[in-house]
Amino acid sequence: TPIPPLQNGRASVKLPGDWGTAEAFRIRSPFGKDSLYVVLTGRPAAGAEATLQMDGADPVTMKEYPYEFTIYPWAMDREMKFTLRLKTADGQVTETQPVVLSGDNE
């Protein structure tokens, strides 16, 4: 069965403070599964942490630069809906609005 091409597999979200932006990519593999890759472009002070919270997956927390996240495997027809929880070194917490990267059948 041919693998359908990926449509609209990218999102960019401006983040507060020194976090920069979140660049999110839905990546299509030739093996019938997708993955999510998210990188935060900023470099907050040491002691900050970021958590990727995605519906249907365990939360992933990064406690040092570079703040990069990968979720794999993910069904091609299932939407990816996630938020980022950002905590600065001084304890301020911000959570982003949900970001959605659609699956093929949506």
Order of alpha helices (4+ residues) and beta strands (2+ residues): beta-beta-beta-beta-beta-beta-beta-beta-beta
